Amino acid sequence: MAGFLPDCVEFDPKARIKVADFCLAFSAWFVEQKGEDRRPPSNDSIRKALKAVGDGRIVTERTKTSRYYCGVALNKLGLRYHQSAYESHIFEGKTALTKAPGSDVNSLIPAAWDERESIIAMRAYHQRVTDATSGVTDQRNERRDLAEIVGEDDDDE
């Protein structure tokens, strides 16, 4: 899972993807990384691996008919893995509840979910990560600016 997330996923507090679609893309990535002689992991194994990552930017929500991972979307590479798995015979058992490539594999979290505790917590976590990342960038920029000022002062002497 650790390689799949940075390679194939975008973190987005407004996005969601059906668990079946996420698992299909992960399975194709897994088989490519580990070799075609390996069986694709079960969706339950994928769920457990994702939970073990413990990233608060990803939460699970459900409707009456589907489960979703919220806070993430497949990026271009992830969508390519989804498409190749959807079209491949070795993943036939995993495609029953998935969306066809080219359709809205990634979607927006419905406004009706905005008050759900898990969505509120996920968005707060996204914000903390964004703020922390911005703070590091701001500190680097301040140090660079200070170095430029100090450097300019040295030139004046």
Backbone bond lengths (Angstrom), bond angles and torsions (degrees), N, CA, C in turn:
res aa  C-N    CA-C-N  psi(-1)  N-CA   C-N-CA  omega(-1)  CA-C   N-CA-C  phi
1 M - - - 1.450 - - 1.527 110.50 -
2 A 1.322 115.93 -35.46 1.464 120.10 -175.69 1.527 112.08 -59.63
3 G 1.312 118.96 -33.91 1.460 121.15 177.95 1.515 112.92 -81.16
4 F 1.315 116.66 -32.69 1.463 121.03 -177.26 1.527 111.53 -67.47
5 L 1.320 117.39 -44.01 1.464 119.71 -175.83 1.524 112.73 -59.00
6 P 1.339 120.10 -51.82 1.471 117.62 -179.60 1.533 113.51 -69.85
7 D 1.332 116.93 -27.63 1.466 120.27 -177.62 1.523 113.16 -80.84
8 C 1.315 117.11 -37.04 1.468 120.04 -164.77 1.527 115.73 -124.20
9 V 1.316 117.97 0.00 1.466 120.99 -172.94 1.521 110.63 -128.07
10 E 1.330 115.08 143.22 1.461 122.50 170.37 1.519 107.24 -110.02
11 F 1.301 116.75 136.42 1.455 120.24 174.15 1.523 107.63 -87.67
12 D 1.324 116.19 126.27 1.458 121.67 -176.95 1.531 108.12 -149.22
13 P 1.325 118.36 116.19 1.465 120.32 -176.11 1.526 114.44 -67.62
14 K 1.329 117.47 -5.68 1.467 120.68 178.07 1.530 112.52 -105.07
15 A 1.338 116.76 -3.56 1.462 120.38 -171.88 1.523 113.26 -100.89
16 R 1.321 114.00 158.32 1.457 121.16 172.21 1.530 108.37 -148.49
17 I 1.321 115.12 159.22 1.452 121.98 176.15 1.524 107.56 -145.23
18 K 1.323 115.78 141.03 1.463 118.87 177.27 1.523 108.96 -61.77
19 V 1.316 115.80 140.52 1.465 121.28 179.30 1.522 109.98 -55.40
20 A 1.314 117.80 -41.39 1.472 121.18 -178.91 1.525 111.47 -60.71
21 D 1.334 117.72 -39.91 1.462 121.26 179.63 1.525 111.46 -70.32
22 F 1.331 116.70 -41.35 1.464 121.19 176.75 1.529 109.31 -59.87
23 C 1.319 116.68 -47.38 1.465 121.38 -177.61 1.523 111.61 -65.00
24 L 1.321 117.33 -36.53 1.462 120.76 177.85 1.531 110.25 -62.59
25 A 1.333 117.08 -47.90 1.471 120.93 179.02 1.525 110.41 -63.01
26 F 1.344 116.86 -44.61 1.463 119.70 179.10 1.521 110.97 -60.37
27 S 1.311 117.74 -41.46 1.467 121.28 -178.51 1.521 111.57 -61.75
28 A 1.331 116.88 -42.22 1.466 120.14 178.27 1.526 110.30 -65.08
29 W 1.326 116.67 -43.06 1.466 120.83 177.18 1.526 109.93 -60.90
30 F 1.324 117.12 -45.70 1.464 122.85 -178.89 1.523 111.18 -58.82
31 V 1.322 116.98 -47.65 1.468 120.90 -179.00 1.524 110.14 -63.21
32 E 1.328 117.25 -39.90 1.468 119.78 178.27 1.530 111.06 -65.15
33 Q 1.319 116.80 -40.90 1.464 120.79 -177.91 1.522 112.55 -73.28
34 K 1.316 117.19 -39.04 1.471 122.09 -172.81 1.518 114.05 -97.39
35 G 1.327 117.23 -13.48 1.458 120.57 -179.87 1.517 111.23 107.46
36 E 1.323 115.37 144.07 1.464 120.77 -175.57 1.521 113.08 -68.57
37 D 1.323 117.62 -14.01 1.458 119.61 178.72 1.525 111.52 -77.36
38 R 1.343 117.76 -8.69 1.466 122.00 178.22 1.526 109.65 -91.03
39 R 1.307 116.15 141.61 1.465 120.22 175.99 1.527 109.27 -74.76
40 P 1.330 116.42 144.23 1.471 118.53 174.92 1.524 109.33 -62.90
41 P 1.319 117.46 145.17 1.463 119.79 178.85 1.528 110.94 -68.69
42 S 1.305 116.17 154.00 1.464 120.31 176.20 1.526 109.25 -70.95
43 N 1.320 115.79 158.55 1.465 119.55 177.68 1.524 110.54 -62.16
44 D 1.320 117.10 -32.66 1.456 120.31 177.95 1.534 110.99 -66.83
45 S 1.335 116.78 -40.09 1.470 120.38 176.62 1.522 111.08 -63.68
46 I 1.315 116.11 -39.40 1.472 120.91 178.50 1.528 109.41 -64.82
47 R 1.334 116.96 -44.47 1.470 121.46 178.62 1.522 110.16 -57.88
48 K 1.323 116.63 -45.63 1.466 120.20 -179.55 1.528 111.60 -64.87
49 A 1.337 116.84 -39.92 1.470 120.30 178.67 1.528 111.01 -65.18
50 L 1.326 116.66 -40.63 1.462 120.46 179.03 1.531 110.38 -66.76
51 K 1.316 116.61 -40.62 1.459 120.39 177.51 1.531 110.66 -63.51
52 A 1.329 117.02 -37.99 1.465 121.34 -179.84 1.527 111.93 -64.98
53 V 1.328 117.28 -27.99 1.466 120.71 176.52 1.529 109.13 -61.61
54 G 1.323 116.65 -36.10 1.460 121.22 174.98 1.514 115.18 66.92
55 D 1.319 117.44 34.12 1.461 120.88 179.72 1.524 109.23 -88.19
56 G 1.312 116.71 116.94 1.460 122.05 -178.42 1.515 114.60 -66.47
57 R 1.334 116.92 -7.29 1.467 120.08 176.93 1.518 112.07 -80.90
58 I 1.341 117.14 -3.77 1.468 121.60 -179.37 1.524 108.46 -123.23
59 V 1.329 116.59 122.80 1.456 121.41 175.65 1.526 109.09 -130.76
60 T 1.307 115.25 159.51 1.459 121.52 178.29 1.516 109.14 -105.07
61 E 1.310 116.05 134.33 1.465 123.25 173.97 1.513 107.95 -134.90
62 R 1.325 115.10 164.81 1.468 117.72 -178.49 1.513 111.95 -143.38
63 T 1.333 113.03 157.25 1.455 121.66 168.29 1.522 105.50 -108.64
64 K 1.298 117.43 -170.39 1.464 119.77 177.11 1.523 111.48 -67.00
65 T 1.338 116.92 -25.21 1.466 120.00 -174.10 1.518 115.57 -117.16
66 S 1.323 118.83 -15.26 1.471 120.52 -173.83 1.526 111.73 -141.81
67 R 1.346 114.46 154.04 1.461 121.54 170.78 1.519 107.79 -109.60
68 Y 1.338 115.65 146.91 1.467 121.70 -177.62 1.515 110.29 -131.60
69 Y 1.343 115.32 148.33 1.456 121.49 163.83 1.520 105.41 -95.69
70 C 1.312 115.69 122.17 1.459 121.64 -178.94 1.524 109.18 -105.63
71 G 1.334 114.95 144.93 1.457 120.84 -179.43 1.511 112.56 99.75
72 V 1.339 116.87 -1.83 1.461 121.38 -179.49 1.528 110.72 -138.86
73 A 1.325 113.90 157.56 1.458 122.63 173.30 1.522 107.56 -145.49
74 L 1.313 116.68 152.76 1.458 119.73 174.29 1.520 108.89 -73.78
75 N 1.337 117.08 135.82 1.460 120.96 173.97 1.541 108.35 -83.77
76 K 1.328 117.56 -171.13 1.471 119.78 -176.77 1.519 112.39 -58.53
77 L 1.327 116.65 -43.80 1.462 119.62 179.42 1.528 110.42 -65.46
78 G 1.318 117.02 -43.23 1.460 120.83 177.81 1.521 111.86 -59.92
79 L 1.338 116.20 -40.26 1.471 119.95 177.62 1.525 111.31 -66.62
80 R 1.338 117.13 -33.16 1.473 119.20 176.50 1.525 110.54 -67.07
81 Y 1.335 117.15 -40.92 1.468 119.63 176.02 1.524 110.31 -62.38
82 H 1.327 117.15 -41.45 1.461 121.39 177.72 1.518 110.45 -58.50
83 Q 1.326 116.36 -47.09 1.461 120.64 -178.47 1.519 111.35 -64.45
84 S 1.330 117.39 -45.77 1.469 119.14 -178.69 1.523 111.07 -63.76
85 A 1.331 116.98 -36.93 1.471 119.74 177.95 1.524 110.89 -69.30
86 Y 1.316 116.90 -40.57 1.459 121.74 -179.61 1.527 110.61 -60.65
87 E 1.334 116.17 -36.81 1.461 121.49 -176.82 1.529 113.32 -88.95
88 S 1.329 117.49 -6.89 1.458 121.53 -175.74 1.524 111.35 -94.04
89 H 1.327 115.22 142.68 1.467 120.42 179.76 1.525 112.57 -72.10
90 I 1.325 118.13 -23.99 1.469 118.26 -176.81 1.525 112.55 -73.49
91 F 1.333 117.23 -11.23 1.460 120.66 179.97 1.529 112.37 -110.94
92 E 1.329 117.91 16.27 1.465 120.79 -175.33 1.524 113.83 -52.72
93 G 1.302 118.18 -39.27 1.461 120.87 -179.34 1.516 114.11 -69.02
94 K 1.325 117.25 -16.04 1.466 121.27 -177.85 1.526 113.24 -96.84
95 T 1.313 118.25 -6.94 1.465 119.95 -172.12 1.526 114.10 -95.27
96 A 1.315 118.74 -3.62 1.464 120.64 -174.28 1.522 113.52 -57.05
97 L 1.315 119.02 -40.94 1.462 122.02 -175.95 1.525 113.14 -106.26
98 T 1.330 116.95 12.78 1.467 119.94 -176.83 1.522 111.33 -93.35
99 K 1.315 114.15 163.03 1.462 120.61 175.63 1.521 108.92 -89.41
100 A 1.313 116.18 151.03 1.461 121.06 178.03 1.527 109.31 -70.10
101 P 1.348 116.88 143.84 1.468 119.14 174.94 1.522 110.16 -55.42
102 G 1.299 116.29 144.75 1.457 120.64 -178.75 1.524 111.99 92.24
103 S 1.340 116.84 -22.63 1.463 118.95 174.13 1.525 107.54 -82.71
104 D 1.280 117.17 -173.76 1.465 120.60 -177.29 1.528 110.87 -81.49
105 V 1.321 116.01 76.17 1.464 120.33 177.15 1.522 108.74 -62.65
106 N 1.320 116.26 -45.60 1.465 122.06 172.76 1.526 107.53 -90.84
107 S 1.306 117.36 141.91 1.460 119.76 177.49 1.527 109.59 -143.56
108 L 1.316 114.87 172.29 1.458 120.69 178.77 1.527 109.73 -88.58
109 I 1.314 115.39 146.72 1.459 120.38 174.14 1.531 106.95 -67.28
110 P 1.318 117.90 128.60 1.471 119.44 -179.62 1.526 111.83 -62.57
111 A 1.315 116.32 144.80 1.466 121.61 179.45 1.529 111.18 -57.56
112 A 1.311 117.28 -30.55 1.467 121.40 179.62 1.531 111.90 -63.02
113 W 1.325 117.51 -18.59 1.473 121.54 179.61 1.532 112.40 -90.32
114 D 1.316 117.97 -6.54 1.467 121.32 -174.49 1.527 113.95 -57.12
115 E 1.311 117.91 -26.65 1.463 121.23 -178.40 1.528 113.08 -95.42
116 R 1.312 118.54 0.84 1.459 120.45 177.54 1.530 109.16 -69.84
117 E 1.319 115.57 137.78 1.465 120.41 -176.40 1.520 112.56 -56.66
118 S 1.330 117.02 -41.82 1.469 119.32 -177.59 1.525 111.42 -66.20
119 I 1.324 117.28 -36.34 1.470 121.24 179.79 1.535 109.47 -69.94
120 I 1.317 116.78 -42.85 1.475 120.78 177.93 1.527 109.76 -60.07
121 A 1.333 116.60 -46.55 1.469 121.23 -179.30 1.528 111.01 -64.45
122 M 1.328 117.22 -42.36 1.471 121.13 179.94 1.524 110.24 -62.36
123 R 1.314 117.14 -44.98 1.474 120.30 -178.95 1.526 111.11 -66.43
124 A 1.317 117.17 -36.25 1.468 120.55 176.54 1.528 109.96 -64.82
125 Y 1.320 116.68 -40.28 1.462 120.61 178.66 1.530 110.27 -65.34
126 H 1.339 116.15 -44.11 1.478 120.25 175.56 1.521 110.02 -53.97
127 Q 1.329 116.20 -45.32 1.463 120.50 -177.77 1.515 111.11 -64.07
128 R 1.335 117.38 -42.21 1.468 120.34 178.80 1.524 110.63 -62.06
129 V 1.332 117.12 -42.44 1.470 120.54 179.30 1.524 109.62 -64.66
130 T 1.322 116.57 -43.29 1.465 120.75 178.93 1.520 110.87 -62.89
131 D 1.332 116.75 -44.97 1.464 120.72 179.27 1.525 111.23 -62.84
132 A 1.323 116.47 -42.06 1.467 120.38 179.93 1.523 110.41 -63.97
133 T 1.320 116.63 -42.32 1.460 121.32 179.02 1.523 110.19 -65.82
134 S 1.323 116.62 -42.55 1.473 120.72 178.00 1.515 110.71 -63.75
135 G 1.329 117.02 -38.88 1.454 120.79 179.33 1.517 111.83 -61.75
136 V 1.320 117.11 -41.27 1.464 121.11 177.57 1.515 109.50 -64.48
137 T 1.328 116.71 -44.25 1.463 120.45 178.74 1.519 110.42 -63.01
138 D 1.354 117.13 -43.61 1.462 120.51 179.04 1.529 111.00 -61.39
139 Q 1.343 117.26 -41.66 1.461 120.46 179.23 1.524 110.72 -63.80
140 R 1.318 117.56 -41.35 1.469 120.54 178.10 1.519 110.54 -63.29
141 N 1.350 116.10 -43.31 1.459 119.87 179.13 1.521 111.43 -63.75
142 E 1.343 116.73 -40.04 1.466 119.80 178.24 1.522 110.89 -63.36
143 R 1.342 117.14 -42.40 1.467 120.06 178.54 1.524 110.77 -64.28
144 R 1.331 116.73 -41.55 1.466 120.44 178.60 1.517 110.15 -63.53
145 D 1.344 116.44 -44.55 1.457 120.39 178.75 1.527 111.11 -61.42
146 L 1.334 115.69 -42.50 1.460 120.42 178.56 1.529 110.17 -63.14
147 A 1.314 116.98 -42.83 1.467 120.74 179.11 1.531 110.94 -62.77
148 E 1.331 116.09 -38.41 1.459 119.48 178.18 1.519 110.74 -66.18
149 I 1.337 116.32 -41.35 1.470 120.18 179.13 1.524 110.04 -64.28
150 V 1.339 115.23 -46.92 1.465 119.55 179.18 1.523 109.61 -61.87
151 G 1.297 116.54 -41.58 1.474 121.57 178.68 1.525 111.13 -62.88
152 E 1.344 116.85 -40.63 1.456 120.09 178.82 1.526 110.85 -67.55
153 D 1.333 116.40 -37.37 1.472 119.89 178.66 1.521 110.41 -64.52
154 D 1.361 117.12 -37.49 1.448 121.33 179.78 1.533 110.17 -64.39
155 D 1.333 116.22 -34.60 1.464 119.68 -179.15 1.529 111.98 -69.92
156 D 1.352 115.66 -26.79 1.461 119.51 -177.58 1.527 111.91 -74.17
157 E 1.327 118.03 -20.99 1.472 120.14 -176.06 1.493 112.63 -73.07
